[in-house]
């Protein structure tokens, strides 16, 4: 090899080494900031044309027991939940998923107490801490735990097994206590949305409702609820969706309807058709929560909404 070629080769190696070191430094800074690998944008900044996506919410977007887990055990966060699926579809430059099972509206702006099988597991930071001024997209699913609907469903099953009517338990003196609790969600959700806008004023905020869990009349004994109680429980979920939609419209967010596209995919359906599991799951998922098929379907619905 002549000297000119040796010199050119050495210079090329130095240029390559410099570029590699820069890439390593950038990846290290991204890891230190808690970002996914996709967050390492060329030049160390995020392009305005690429998504900086933050997912907030409770167990519906977290996907407990859907393989595979990521993050704190107590949060039950899956790598196949709708935020992860949506981030992949969008090829998000930065993606932060801080969804956590058991979260309420209060846990969006304050630390959330965590537990595993009743044992204290510390706290999770306020979910809005994941937001920043460069955030371009936020998804939020919250409210089910404020309304206590999973606990209500469990009570309904116990009452049904004894031949009682769940609705009567929550409608004393002619007042539907569960409906009142759901209606009280509106101001709480408004507070969360205002906090999101303050932290990420340029972000597009998408708020989903909850899906179709039980078909009309229920499906005893596959889901052990009396028919009238199944209708009342799904009606309560639908009422919550209306509250979420109204608060979203009034506070600068877009409501994404997952209830309509999920019709026919409730917990009463065959394993290959259902998007949510019943009290005895037939696929890896928490009872009365989306399975992997449902999480994928919700991601598809949100993605289609964004394209409209």
Secondary structure, DSSP 8 states (H G I E B T S, - for coil): --HHHHHHHHHHHHHHHHHHHHHHHHHHHHHHTT--GGG--GGGS--TTS-EEEEEESHHHHTTTSSSB-S-GGGT-BTTSHHHHHHHHHT-SEEEE---TT--THHHHS-EEEEETTEEEEEE--GGGG--TT--EEEEE--HHHHTHHHHHHHHHHHHHTT--HHHHTEETTEEHHHHHHHTHHHHHHHHHHHHHHH-TT-EEEEE-----S-TT-BTTTB---HHHHHHHHHHHHHHHHHHHHHHHHTT-EEE--TTTTTT-STTS-TTT-SB--SS-SSSS-TTSB-HHHHHHHHHHHHHHHH-
